[in-house]
C-alpha cells in the first residue's frame, strides 16, 4: 500500500478560516474515504498522509464528498422562515445522493417549525403594513398604539416558541446535523443555550447566517439540479486554489464573516476607498466542516450553581501579550488553536479537541495568562508544538473578526511556577483596573505583558527583571492611594533571584538595596527598607494604614516616591539617620543579607555615573519583597586590585557604618550626610576626616572637592549596604602613616 504525502499550502495556521479548513479536510477524508489518513502541521501549512494520490484526493471532493447538514432552524436567517430561500431551497429540492444527509437534516429541522413559521409570518405581515409601496402611504403607522400592541404580542409569541426549540432538537436529532448543533451551541440541563464564539450566536454573526451562506456556496460549487450533483465548471480550479494556494480568477464577491478578515473587503481594503470581499466557496464550506470538531460541553464548577460552556481551548479575553489592545466591552473571548508536528489520525485529533482544556493543577485555564502558565508547565496535551492565539474582537465598526494575536510555542519553563506566587495579586489588580486611573491600568497591562513574555518566550534574566520592575511600578502607584485594596505584592521566594540574576552592576546593586534592613537576627531581617517604599507592616500588610475615610494614611516613613531615583536613595539614607538619632544610635542602620552587600567595583561605577540609577532603584524596590530569610548567596567577592571608589567617598562611607571598623567604633555624624546631600562635598569630607582621625585612622588625604551632582551621587551610594570584608579592604587605605593631599 502506497502512502502519499500532500503539502496543503492553502491550509495555514492563519487566518482562522484556513486553519479550520485543514481540520475539515482531515475529518472528511477520514470519515468518508480513508479512515487511516493522518494529518499534521509543518512549515506553516497542513500536511496529509493518505492512500489517496493527488488525483484521487481531488476526485473525492469533486465527485463523492457529502456535505454535513449545516442547519440552524433557531436562526431567522437560516432560510427556514422564507419561501423558496435561495440557499436552503435548492438543496431541499435536490435529488443527488451526496445531499441525502443534508435533506434528511432539513426534514428533521422543519418538523417542529410550523408554529414558529406562522408566528414569524405574522410578525413579517405586521411589519409590512408600515412600509409604503410605489409612493402610496403605508397602511398603518409605527406610532399607532394598537399597532405597537399587536406587534409586541406577535414578537412575544415568536420568541416564546423559539425559546422552547432547542430542547426538542437535542432529544430528536441524531447523525451529522446533530454534530453541527453541538458545535453551534451548548445546552444546559435546563435547555438554556450558550454560544461558542467560534460560530457567533448559534451559527450566525449579526445578519450573516453561516449555514445559509454555506448552502449558497455549495450551490456555487455543484449543480444542485443535476441527478448526481455534478461539479460546476470552475469548481476544480477553486479546489486546487483552496488546497495548494494556486491563483484563481473564479473567486466570488460574497460575505465571509469573522473567519477571513483579510478577504472581508470594506474600507481601506484596497487602494481605493472601498473593496469587495473575495472568497473561495471551498474555503467557506470546508471551514464550517472543520468547525464541527470544536464541540463544547456544559460543565459546573464544584459547589457552584451556575453552568458554563466548556469550549475547546477557549478562554476569556484579556489584553495581554499583543499589540492590538482594545476596550471592547462585549468581546467574545479568545481561542487558542493547537498545532502538532507528528502525524495524527482523526480519532487522535478529535480526542484532543474533545478534551481541549489546559490545566493548572486541578483547575482549568480561563484567561490567556492562565493558558500561558499551563503551557509553560506542560499542562496541555503532550505532543503539541504550539498554539495560534485568536481573539474574537470588534473591529471595523461593529464587525466581529477572528484576529490572530500571535503564535505560542509549547516549551517547558522550569521557573514558570514562580508566577503562581503573584497569581492572586494579579487577579486582584485586574479587578481594580476598571475603577482606577488610566496610569494604573497601563502599569497593570505592562505587568501582565511582562508575565506573559516570560511564560511564552525564552526565559532570559532580563525578562524576569522586567516583571520585577513592573511589580515595583504598580506598587509605587498603589502607595499613592490608587487601587491599594488589591494589597501589596506578596512575598517572593528566592527563586526569583535565580531567575532574574545576571552579571551587571545594576543587578548586584539592586540586590544590595533590596536586602537592606536594620539588621539580621538568625538569618531573618528586621525593619526592612521596604517600609520606606510602601506604607506597610510586615505582619498586617498595609490594611492597618487605611483610615476611617477608606484611604491610606500618610506614613512619614515612606520617603521613596519614585519621582527621582537618586533622590529616593538619598531620602532613604536620611530617614535612617533620623530614626537612628531618635533611637539614640550613632550608626547608620543599613545591613545587607550575607552575600548581598555591594561590591567595590560596582560602587566605583555608580559613583562614576556609569550605572543606570533608575533601573537599580526600580529593581531594588521589587527585591524588597523577597523572602530574605530563605536566601543563600555566596560570599561577596573582594578584589582590592580592581576598580576602587574615590578615597574621599571611602572616607565618608567609613563614617556611616552599622558595625565597627577594625575593632574601632566610628561615630556617625548626620551633619556630614546632610552637607553631602546638599552638594557640599568639601564640608562633608572635612567632617569625615575629623571623625576618622579621632578614631585612630590616618586618612591618605586632607581635603576633597567635587561638584554638587557628584556630591549627591556620593550621598545616594550610602543606600547600598556593604559587608565587613569590603569595609576592611577600604580601611587598608587609611593605615598609611604618610599623609598626602588629594584634591
C-alpha positions in Angstrom: 0.0 0.0 0.0 1.4 3.3 -1.1 1.1 6.4 1.2 1.0 9.7 -0.5 2.3 12.9 1.1 0.3 16.1 0.4 1.5 19.5 1.2 -1.6 21.7 1.5 -0.1 25.1 1.3 -3.6 26.7 1.2 -4.2 25.4 4.8 -2.1 27.7 7.0 -2.4 28.3 10.8 -3.6 31.8 10.0 -6.2 33.1 9.2 -8.7 31.1 11.1 -10.6 30.1 8.0 -7.6 28.3 6.7 -6.9 26.6 10.0 -10.4 25.3 10.2 -10.3 24.2 6.5 -7.3 21.9 7.3 -9.3 20.3 10.2 -12.3 19.9 7.9 -10.3 18.2 5.2 -8.8 15.7 7.7 -12.2 15.0 9.1 -14.0 14.5 5.8 -11.3 12.2 4.3 -11.2 10.1 7.5 -14.9 9.7 7.8 -15.9 9.4 4.1 -12.9 7.9 2.3 -9.7 6.8 4.1 -10.0 6.0 7.8 -6.2 5.7 8.2 -5.4 9.2 6.9 -3.0 11.2 9.1 -2.5 15.0 9.3 0.0 17.3 10.9 1.5 20.8 10.6 4.8 21.6 9.1 6.5 24.8 7.8 3.3 26.9 8.3 1.0 24.6 6.4 -1.0 21.4 6.9 0.1 18.0 5.5 -1.8 14.8 4.8 -0.6 11.2 4.7 -3.1 9.1 2.9 -3.6 6.3 0.4 -5.1 8.8 -2.0 -2.8 10.4 -4.6 -3.4 13.9 -5.7 -5.9 13.0 -8.4 -7.9 10.6 -6.1 -7.9 13.3 -3.3 -9.4 15.9 -5.7 -11.8 13.4 -7.2 -13.2 12.6 -3.7 -14.1 16.2 -3.0 -15.3 16.9 -6.5 -17.4 13.7 -7.1 -18.1 12.0 -3.8 -18.0 14.5 -0.9 -21.3 14.5 1.0 -21.6 17.8 2.9 -22.5 17.9 6.6 -26.1 19.2 7.1 -25.5 22.7 8.3 -29.0 23.5 9.6 -29.8 26.2 12.2 -33.6 26.5 12.4 -33.2 28.6 15.5 -31.8 31.4 13.4 -34.1 33.7 11.4 -31.7 34.0 8.6 -31.2 30.2 8.2 -33.8 30.0 5.3 -36.4 28.0 7.2 -38.7 31.1 7.6 -38.7 32.3 4.0 -40.4 30.8 1.0 -38.1 29.3 -1.6 -35.0 30.5 0.1 -32.1 30.9 -2.3 -29.8 28.9 0.0 -31.9 26.2 1.5 -34.5 25.7 -1.3 -32.2 24.3 -4.0 -30.6 21.7 -1.6 -34.1 20.8 -0.3 -35.3 20.1 -3.9 -32.1 18.3 -5.0 -32.1 14.6 -5.9 -28.3 13.9 -5.8 -27.3 11.1 -3.3 -24.5 13.2 -2.0 -27.0 15.6 -0.4 -29.2 12.9 1.1 -27.9 13.6 4.7 -28.5 17.3 4.1 -32.1 16.8 3.0 -32.7 14.5 6.0 -31.4 17.2 8.3 -33.7 19.8 6.8 -36.7 17.5 7.2 -35.9 16.9 10.9 -35.4 20.6 11.4 -38.7 21.5 9.8 -40.8 19.1 11.9 -41.4 21.4 14.9 -41.3 24.7 13.0 -44.9 25.1 11.9 -46.0 27.1 14.9 -42.8 29.2 14.7 -43.2 29.8 11.0 -46.8 31.0 11.5 -45.6 33.3 14.3 -42.8 34.7 12.2 -45.1 35.2 9.2 -47.4 37.2 11.5 -44.5 39.4 12.6 -43.5 40.0 9.0 -47.1 40.8 8.0 -47.4 43.4 10.6 -44.1 45.0 9.7 -45.1 45.1 6.0 -48.1 47.2 6.9 -45.8 50.1 7.8 -43.9 50.0 4.5 -45.0 52.3 1.7 -45.5 50.7 -1.8 -45.0 52.6 -5.0 -45.4 56.1 -3.5 -48.6 55.2 -1.6 -48.9 55.7 2.1 -48.4 52.8 4.4 -51.5 51.0 5.7 -50.5 51.7 9.3 -48.2 53.9 11.3 -45.5 52.6 13.5 -46.6 55.1 16.2 -50.2 53.7 16.3 -50.7 52.3 19.9 -52.8 49.5 18.6 -50.2 48.5 16.0 -47.4 48.6 18.7 -49.5 46.3 20.9 -50.2 43.8 18.1 -46.6 43.7 17.0 -45.3 43.3 20.6 -47.8 40.4 21.1 -46.7 38.7 17.8 -43.0 39.1 18.7 -43.6 37.6 22.2 -45.3 34.6 20.7 -42.4 34.1 18.2 -39.7 34.4 21.0 -41.7 32.1 23.3 -41.9 29.3 20.7 -38.3 29.8 19.7 -37.1 29.5 23.3 -38.6 26.1 23.5 -37.0 24.9 20.3 -33.6 23.7 21.5 -34.7 21.0 23.8 -36.8 19.1 21.3 -34.0 19.2 18.7 -31.5 17.9 21.3 -33.8 15.0 22.1 -34.7 14.0 18.5 -31.7 14.9 16.3 -29.2 12.2 15.6 -26.5 12.0 12.9 -24.3 14.6 11.4 -26.7 17.5 11.7 -26.6 16.9 15.5 -22.8 17.3 15.3 -23.4 20.7 13.8 -25.8 21.6 16.6 -23.3 20.6 19.3 -20.7 22.8 17.7 -23.0 25.8 17.3 -24.4 25.8 20.9 -24.0 24.3 24.3 -27.2 23.4 26.2 -27.5 23.3 29.9 -29.6 20.6 31.6 -32.4 23.2 31.7 -32.3 23.7 27.9 -30.7 27.2 28.1 -28.2 27.7 25.2 -24.7 29.2 25.4 -23.0 30.3 22.2 -19.3 29.4 21.4 -17.6 32.4 20.0 -16.2 30.4 17.1 -19.7 30.2 15.5 -21.1 33.5 16.7 -24.5 33.1 18.2 -25.7 29.7 17.1 -24.2 29.8 13.6 -24.7 33.4 12.7 -23.0 36.7 13.2 -25.3 39.7 13.0 -27.2 39.4 9.8 -24.9 36.8 8.3 -26.1 33.2 8.8 -23.2 30.8 8.4 -25.4 27.9 7.5 -27.4 29.6 4.8 -24.3 31.1 3.4 -22.7 27.6 3.2 -25.7 26.3 1.4 -25.3 29.1 -1.2 -21.6 28.3 -1.6 -22.5 24.6 -2.2 -24.7 25.9 -5.0 -21.7 27.8 -6.4 -19.6 24.6 -6.4 -22.2 22.0 -7.5 -25.1 21.8 -9.9 -27.9 21.1 -7.3 -30.5 20.4 -10.0 -28.5 17.6 -11.5 -29.1 14.0 -10.6 -25.6 13.4 -9.2 -24.9 16.9 -8.0 -22.0 17.3 -10.5 -19.4 20.0 -10.1 -19.6 23.3 -11.8 -17.0 24.3 -14.4 -14.9 26.4 -12.0 -15.1 24.0 -9.0 -11.9 22.1 -9.8 -9.8 25.2 -10.2 -11.2 26.6 -7.0 -10.4 23.3 -5.2 -6.8 23.5 -6.3 -6.6 27.1 -5.1 -8.1 26.1 -1.7 -5.7 23.2 -1.3 -2.5 24.4 -2.9 -2.9 28.2 -2.9 -2.7 28.4 -6.7 -4.1 31.7 -8.2 -7.7 31.6 -9.3 -9.8 34.1 -11.2 -13.1 32.5 -10.1 -13.2 33.9 -6.6 -16.6 35.3 -5.6 -17.8 38.6 -4.1 -19.5 37.1 -1.1 -19.7 37.5 2.7 -17.1 35.5 4.7 -17.9 36.6 8.3 -15.3 36.7 11.1 -13.1 33.9 9.8 -11.1 35.6 7.0 -10.6 39.3 7.9 -8.2 39.9 5.0 -10.8 39.0 2.4 -13.8 40.6 4.0 -13.4 43.8 2.0 -14.7 47.1 3.3 -13.0 50.4 4.0 -9.2 50.5 3.4 -9.4 47.0 1.8 -7.6 48.2 -1.3 -6.0 51.2 -2.9 -9.4 52.9 -3.3 -11.9 53.9 -0.6 -13.6 50.6 -0.5 -13.0 47.0 -1.5 -15.2 44.0 -2.4 -14.9 40.8 -0.5 -13.2 37.9 -2.3 -13.8 34.4 -1.2 -13.3 30.8 -2.5 -16.5 28.9 -1.9 -14.4 25.8 -0.9 -12.8 27.8 1.9 -16.2 28.7 3.5 -17.6 25.2 3.2 -14.5 23.4 4.4 -14.1 25.9 7.2 -17.5 25.0 8.6 -16.7 21.3 8.2 -13.7 21.9 10.4 -15.6 24.0 13.0 -17.7 20.9 13.9 -14.6 19.5 15.7 -14.9 22.2 18.3 -17.9 20.9 20.2 -18.5 22.2 23.7 -19.9 20.8 26.9 -21.9 22.2 29.7 -19.9 22.0 33.0 -20.5 23.0 36.6 -17.8 24.1 38.9 -17.6 22.2 42.2 -20.0 23.9 44.6 -21.4 26.4 42.1 -25.0 26.6 40.9 -24.3 28.1 37.5 -23.5 26.2 34.4 -20.8 27.3 32.0 -19.9 26.2 28.5 -16.6 24.4 28.2 -15.3 25.1 24.7 -12.1 23.5 23.4 -9.1 25.8 24.2 -11.3 28.8 24.8 -10.6 31.5 27.4 -11.9 34.9 28.4 -10.5 37.9 26.7 -7.5 39.7 28.2 -5.5 42.5 26.6 -2.1 40.9 27.3 0.7 39.7 25.1 -0.3 41.5 22.0 -0.1 45.0 20.5 -3.7 45.3 19.4 -5.1 46.4 22.8 -8.8 47.3 22.6 -11.5 48.2 25.1 -14.3 46.1 23.6 -16.9 45.6 26.3 -18.6 42.7 24.7 -15.5 40.8 23.3 -16.3 37.2 22.8 -13.1 35.8 24.3 -10.2 34.0 22.8 -9.5 30.6 21.4 -6.0 29.0 21.2 -5.8 26.6 18.2 -3.4 23.8 18.7 -0.6 22.8 16.3 1.1 19.4 16.2 4.0 18.2 14.2 3.6 14.4 14.4 1.1 12.6 12.1 -2.2 12.1 13.9 -5.3 10.3 13.0 -8.8 11.9 13.1 -9.5 9.9 16.2 -6.4 11.4 17.9 -7.3 15.0 16.8 -11.0 14.5 17.7 -9.9 13.3 21.2 -7.6 16.3 21.5 -10.4 18.7 20.8 -12.8 16.7 22.9 -10.5 17.1 25.9 -9.5 20.6 24.8 -8.5 22.3 28.0 -5.3 23.5 29.7 -4.9 22.5 33.3 -3.4 24.4 36.2 -3.4 21.8 38.9 -7.0 20.8 39.4 -8.4 23.9 37.7 -8.8 24.7 34.0 -7.2 27.8 32.5 -9.8 30.6 32.0 -7.7 33.5 30.9 -4.7 33.9 28.5 -2.3 34.3 31.4 -3.6 31.1 32.9 -3.3 29.3 29.5 0.3 30.6 29.1 1.2 29.3 32.6 -0.4 25.9 31.7 1.7 25.7 28.5 4.9 26.6 30.3 4.2 23.9 32.8 3.3 21.3 30.1 -0.3 21.3 31.5 -1.7 20.7 28.0 -1.9 17.5 25.9 1.6 16.3 25.1 2.8 16.2 21.5 1.7 19.7 20.7 4.2 22.0 19.1 2.3 25.3 19.8 -0.9 27.3 19.6 -2.1 30.0 17.4 -3.9 32.5 19.6 -7.1 34.1 18.2 -9.2 36.9 19.7 -12.8 37.4 18.7 -12.7 41.2 18.7 -14.9 44.0 17.5 -13.1 45.8 14.6 -14.1 47.8 11.6 -17.2 49.3 13.2 -19.2 46.6 14.9 -17.9 43.7 12.9 -16.6 40.7 14.8 -13.4 39.4 13.5 -11.2 36.4 14.5 -7.9 38.4 14.9 -4.7 36.4 15.2 -2.8 37.5 18.3 0.4 35.5 17.9 1.8 32.0 18.0 2.8 30.4 21.3 5.3 27.6 21.3 4.9 24.7 23.7 8.1 24.6 25.7 8.9 23.7 29.3 9.8 26.7 31.5 11.1 25.2 34.8 10.7 28.6 36.6 7.1 29.2 35.4 5.8 28.2 38.8 7.2 31.4 40.3 4.3 33.2 38.7 2.0 31.2 41.0 3.3 33.4 43.8 1.7 36.5 42.3 -1.3 34.9 40.7 -3.8 36.0 43.3 -2.4 39.5 43.4 -2.6 39.8 39.6 -6.3 38.8 39.8 -7.0 41.4 42.4 -5.2 44.1 40.3 -7.3 43.1 37.3 -10.5 43.6 39.3 -9.3 47.1 40.3 -8.5 48.2 36.8 -11.9 49.3 35.7 -12.3 51.9 38.5 -8.7 53.0 38.6 -7.0 55.9 36.8 -5.5 55.2 33.3 -1.9 55.2 34.6 -2.7 52.3 36.9 -4.4 50.4 34.1 -1.4 51.0 31.9 1.0 49.7 34.5 -1.1 46.6 35.2 -1.1 46.0 31.5 2.7 46.3 31.4 3.0 43.8 34.3 0.6 41.4 32.6 2.6 41.6 29.3 5.9 41.0 31.2 4.5 37.9 32.9 3.1 36.7 29.6 6.5 37.3 28.0 8.4 35.1 30.5 5.9 32.3 30.1 5.8 32.2 26.3 9.4 33.1 25.3 12.9 32.1 26.2 13.2 32.7 29.9 16.1 35.2 29.9 17.1 37.0 33.0 16.2 40.4 31.5 12.6 39.3 31.0 12.3 38.3 34.6 13.8 41.6 35.6 11.1 43.3 33.5 8.5 41.5 35.7 10.2 42.7 38.8 10.4 46.3 37.6 6.7 46.2 36.6 5.8 44.9 40.1 7.7 47.8 41.7 5.9 50.3 39.4 2.5 49.0 40.3 3.3 49.1 44.0 4.6 52.7 43.6 1.2 53.8 42.3 -0.6 51.8 44.9 1.4 53.6 47.6 -0.1 56.9 46.4 -3.6 55.6 47.3 -4.7 54.1 43.9 -6.1 50.5 44.0 -4.5 49.8 47.3 -7.3 47.4 48.2 -5.6 44.8 46.0 -2.8 44.8 48.5 0.9 44.9 48.0 2.8 42.3 46.1 3.1 39.1 48.2 6.4 37.8 49.5 8.5 36.3 46.7 10.6 33.2 47.0 14.4 33.1 46.5 13.8 31.5 43.1 13.1 35.0 41.7 16.7 35.9 42.4 18.0 32.9 40.4 15.6 33.6 37.5 16.5 37.3 37.2 20.2 37.3 38.1 22.8 38.5 35.6 26.3 39.8 35.7 25.5 43.5 35.7 26.4 46.1 38.3 22.7 47.3 38.2 21.5 43.8 39.3 24.1 43.4 42.1 23.4 46.9 43.5 19.7 46.2 43.3 20.2 43.0 45.3 22.1 45.0 47.9 19.4 47.6 48.2 16.6 45.1 48.2 18.1 43.1 51.1 18.8 46.1 53.2 17.4 46.1 56.7 18.2 47.4 60.2 19.7 44.1 60.9 19.5 40.3 60.6 18.8 38.0 63.5 19.3 34.3 62.9 19.2 35.0 59.2 15.9 36.9 59.4 15.8 40.6 58.5 14.0 43.1 60.8 12.9 46.6 59.9 13.4 46.1 56.1 13.8 49.2 54.0 10.6 48.2 52.3 8.9 50.3 54.9 10.4 53.4 53.2 8.9 52.4 49.8 5.4 51.4 51.0 3.2 52.1 54.0 3.4 48.5 55.0 3.6 46.4 58.1 5.4 43.1 57.9 2.6 41.2 59.7 -0.6 43.1 58.5 0.2 44.2 55.0 -0.9 47.8 54.8 -4.5 47.3 55.9 -3.5 48.9 59.2 -2.8 52.2 57.4 -6.3 52.6 56.0 -8.1 55.4 57.7 -11.7 56.0 58.6 -12.2 57.6 55.1 -11.0 54.4 53.5 -7.8 55.9 52.3 -4.2 55.1 53.0 -2.8 57.1 55.9 0.2 59.3 55.2 3.1 57.3 56.7 6.2 59.6 57.4 8.5 56.6 56.9 7.5 56.3 53.2 10.1 58.6 51.5 10.7 56.8 48.2 8.2 58.4 45.9 9.6 57.1 42.6 9.9 60.6 41.0 13.7 60.9 41.3 15.7 57.6 41.7 18.8 59.3 43.2 16.6 61.4 45.4 14.9 58.3 46.7 18.2 56.8 47.7 19.2 59.9 49.5 15.8 60.2 51.2 16.1 56.5 52.4 19.5 57.1 54.0 18.4 60.4 55.5 15.3 58.8 57.0 17.5 56.0 58.5 19.8 58.7 60.1 16.7 60.4 61.6 15.4 57.1 63.1 18.9 56.2 64.4 19.1 59.6 66.1 15.7 59.1 67.6 16.8 55.7 69.0 20.0 57.2 70.4 22.2 55.3 68.0 25.3 56.7 66.4 25.4 54.4 63.4 23.7 54.1 60.0 21.3 51.1 60.5 21.6 49.6 57.0 22.8 45.9 56.8 22.7 43.6 53.7 21.9 39.9 53.7 25.1 37.8 53.8 26.5 37.7 50.3 24.3 40.6 49.0 26.4 43.5 50.1 27.6 45.9 47.4 31.0 45.3 45.7 33.7 47.9 45.5 33.9 47.8 41.7 30.1 48.2 41.4 30.2 51.2 43.8 33.0 52.7 41.8 30.9 52.5 38.6 27.9 54.0 40.4 30.0 56.9 41.7 31.4 57.5 38.2 27.9 57.8 36.7 28.3 54.6 34.7 25.3 52.8 36.3 21.6 53.2 35.4 20.3 54.5 38.7 16.7 54.4 37.7 16.9 50.6 36.9 18.8 49.9 40.1 16.1 51.6 42.2 13.2 50.0 40.3 14.7 46.5 40.7 15.6 47.2 44.3 12.0 48.2 45.2 10.8 44.8 43.9 13.6 42.8 45.5 12.5 44.2 48.9 9.6 41.7 48.6 12.0 38.7 48.6 11.8 36.3 51.5 15.4 37.0 52.5 15.4 34.6 55.4 15.4 31.7 52.9 18.1 33.2 50.6 21.5 31.7 50.4 24.2 33.6 48.5 28.0 33.1 48.0 30.4 35.4 49.8 30.9 38.8 48.2 34.0 38.9 46.1 36.6 41.4 47.4 39.2 42.4 44.9 41.5 45.2 46.3 43.3 45.3 42.9 40.1 46.0 40.9 38.2 49.3 40.4 38.0 51.3 43.7 35.8 54.2 44.7 37.3 57.6 45.3 39.3 57.9 48.5 37.2 60.8 49.6 34.0 58.8 49.3 35.5 55.8 51.1 36.4 58.2 53.9 32.8 59.3 54.1 31.5 55.8 54.0 33.7 54.6 56.8 31.9 57.2 58.9 28.5 55.7 58.3 28.5 52.1 59.2 26.4 49.9 61.4 29.4 48.0 62.8 33.0 48.7 64.0 36.0 49.1 61.7 38.9 47.0 62.8 37.5 47.0 66.3 37.1 50.8 66.2 33.6 52.2 66.5 33.4 55.3 64.4 30.5 57.5 65.5 28.3 58.8 62.7 27.8 62.5 62.1 24.4 63.1 60.5 25.5 66.7 59.6 28.1 65.1 57.3 25.4 63.4 55.2 23.2 66.5 55.1 26.0 68.6 53.7 26.8 65.9 51.1 23.1 65.7 50.1 23.1 69.5 49.7 26.1 69.3 47.3 28.7 70.4 49.9 31.3 67.7 49.3 34.2 69.6 50.8 32.4 70.3 54.0 31.2 66.7 54.3 34.7 65.3 53.7 36.2 67.6 56.3 33.8 66.3 59.0 34.5 62.7 57.9 38.3 63.1 58.1 37.9 64.6 61.6 35.9 61.6 62.7 38.5 59.2 61.2 41.4 60.8 62.9 39.5 60.8 66.2 39.1 57.0 65.8 42.8 56.4 65.2 42.8 56.1 61.4 45.2 58.1 59.3 43.4 59.3 56.1 45.5 59.5 52.9 44.0 62.9 52.1 43.4 66.2 53.7 40.8 67.8 51.5 38.4 66.9 48.7 36.4 68.9 46.2 33.5 67.7 44.0 30.6 69.4 42.1 27.1 69.2 43.5 25.9 66.5 41.2 28.8 64.2 42.2 28.2 65.0 45.9 24.6 63.9 45.5 25.7 60.7 43.8 28.1 60.1 46.7 25.2 60.6 49.1 23.0 58.2 47.2 25.6 55.4 47.3 25.2 55.2 51.1 21.9 53.4 50.5 23.8 50.2 49.4 24.9 48.3 52.4 28.5 46.9 52.4 29.8 43.9 54.3 32.7 43.8 56.8 35.1 42.2 54.4 34.6 45.1 52.0 35.0 47.6 54.8 38.2 46.0 55.8 39.6 46.4 52.3 38.6 50.1 52.3 40.2 50.6 55.7 43.5 49.4 54.4 43.9 52.8 52.7 43.6 54.5 56.0 46.6 52.8 57.7 49.1 54.8 55.6 51.3 56.8 58.0 52.3 59.2 55.2 49.7 61.8 54.7 49.3 63.0 51.2 47.0 65.7 49.8 44.3 64.7 47.4 42.2 67.2 45.6 
